[in-house]
């Protein structure tokens, strides 16, 4: 399967060039293990780190490694009440580093994301000094017109099931443009340029990670 890895690398090299054109910094690694190493190399010991809801970050085990290295975090899962959790999510926007993934990445270097509460998208646009995006090659789509469809089917449906959300898509497997209280599609963001330069760093991984 070496030819597949080569194909992934060629595809990602094109995306990285387009990310650079959009003021974002891109990296390619072959494996999940290399992805973890790259993430950790971009975090300083004195940084404060936070994250949004990301199955990719969970799957890579980065949170555990950060805890082992005694790096300071802002973690909403430490909240003792819904009100405290909401406040911690706000505080996450003041972190030095924010860890996340993307629901879709186009060959032209655009990032598309869907969010229920909007906190993850808020971090993308403003707040944390550095946003580190880790995405498997399964997130890549040809163009922006394909990105929303991927996000609403390949990402949102399993996420709704994982979180036990009572949305139509968790029953039918397809988006119905719902406006239920559990909707995970409250906000849709296309990131096409980074300000300041290289604030957004995208690590592309030659494996399927997350959904």
N, C-alpha and C positions, 0 to 999 in steps of 0.2 A: 504493500500500500504506500510505498515511498512516493509514487507519482501523485497520490492524493495530497500528501504533505506539501509537495512541490507546487501543486495547483493552489492550495490554500495560501502558500507564501507569495506566489505571484499575484494572486487576487488582493491580498492584504497590502502588498507593496504599493499597488495602485491606489488603494484607499488611503494609505499613509501619506502619499504625495498630495492627495486632495485635502486631507486634514491639514497639512502644513499650509496649503493655500488658503485655508479657512482659519488660520491663526491657532490651530490646535496641534498638539504634539502627539505623534503616533508611534507605536512600537508593535513589533510582532514577536511572538514566542510560539514554539511548537507545542508545548505541553502545559497542563494545569500547574504542575510543580514550578515550572519556569515563570508562570504568571504570578504565582505567590511571591517568588523571589523578586520579581520586578516591582510588584506593588510595595513590598517592604523596603526596597532600595529608594523609593520615592517618598518615604515617610521618615522624618527625623525623630530622634528620641524625645525631643522637647515639644513635638507637635501635639495638638489636641485633635483627635480623630472622631468622626462620626459617620453615619451611614443612613441610607433610607431602606425601605423594604426591598431587598434584592436576594433572590434565590441563588444567583450566581455567587455573590459574596459569601452566602451561607455555605454553598457547596464547596467552595475553595478552602474553608476553614480559616480565613484570614482573621476573623475576630478573636479566635482562640490564641493565635500567634501574637496578636497585638497585646492581649492580656498577659501572656507569658513574658513579654518584653517590658511589661509595666509602663506602657505608653498610655497617657491620659485619654479618656474617651468621654463622649457625651452619648449615653445609651438610653433610648426611650424605654427599653425593656426593664429598666430598674425602677420605673415609676410604680407608685403604690396606689394610684387612682387615675381615672381617665383625664382629670384636669391636670395632674402632674405630668402625665404622658404628653399631653398637648403642649405644655410649656417646654418640656425637654425637646420636643420636635422643633419648636421655635429656636431654642438655644443652639440646636445643631447648625443653624445657619451662621453661627459665629465661630465654628470650628476652623482650624487651620487646613485640615484635609477632610474631604467628604468622599466616601467610597460608594460606588454605585455601578450599575450596568446600563445597558440601553435595550429598549424593546426592538429596535431595528437600526441598522446602519447601512446607508446607501454606498454604492461604489464611488459616488461623487463626494463622499465624506460628510454627509449630513446625518445627524442623529435624531431619531424620533422616539419620543417617550409618552406614555399614557400614565396617569396617576389618579388615585382616588381622592386623597386629601390635598395633593399639590405640594407637599413638603419636599419631596424628592426633586420635583421640577423647579421649585424655588431655589434649591441649592445649585442646580445646574446654571441658573441665570444670574444669581448674585449671592454674595455672602462669603462662603468659604474661600480661602486664598487659593486652594488647589482642589480640583475635582478629578478624581481618578476613576475612569470608566474601564471596566473589564468586560470583554464580550467575546464569546465563542463565535466561530465561523457560522454557526447556525443562525446568528442574528443578521447576517449580511443579505441585503436585497439589491436587485439591479438599480432601482431608482425610487424616488420619493413616492410615486404613485403606488408602489408595491408595499411601502413601509407601514402604512396605516392598516392595511389588510392583515399583514403579518402580526402586527401588535395586537389587533383585536381578536385574532383567532389563535395563533401559536403561543401568544404570551398571556393574554387576559383570561382566556377560558381555563387553562390549568391553574392559573393564579386564583381565580374565583373559587375553584374547587378546593384548592389547597387551604384557602382561608375560610372555607365554609360560608361563602357569601351567597345570599339568596337572590341571585340574579338569573334572568332568563338564559344567559349563555352557559351557566353552570348546569342547566338541564338539557338544553338543545345542542350545545356545542358550537353555536354561532351567535354573532352579535346581532342584537335586535334594536340597537340605539336606545337602550332603556334609560329611564330616569328614576330608577328605584333608589331607595335610600342606601342600598349596598353597592351601587354602581362603582366600578373601578375605573371608569372612563370620565371622570369629572373634568380633567384637564388634559389637553393634548399639546405637546411642545415639539417644535422643530428647532434644533440648534444648528445653525448654518455658519456661524462665525463666533470666535472666542475673543472676548475682551476681559482682561488684558491678554496679551499674547501668551500662549502655552499654559494659561490657567487650567484649561481642560486637557487632560492627558488620556489618550485612548490606548489601552493594551488589547490588541487582537490576539486571540489564542487559536491555534490550529486544531482545536477539538470542539466538540459540542458541549456547551456548559449552559445550565439554566434553561429557560424557555422563552 
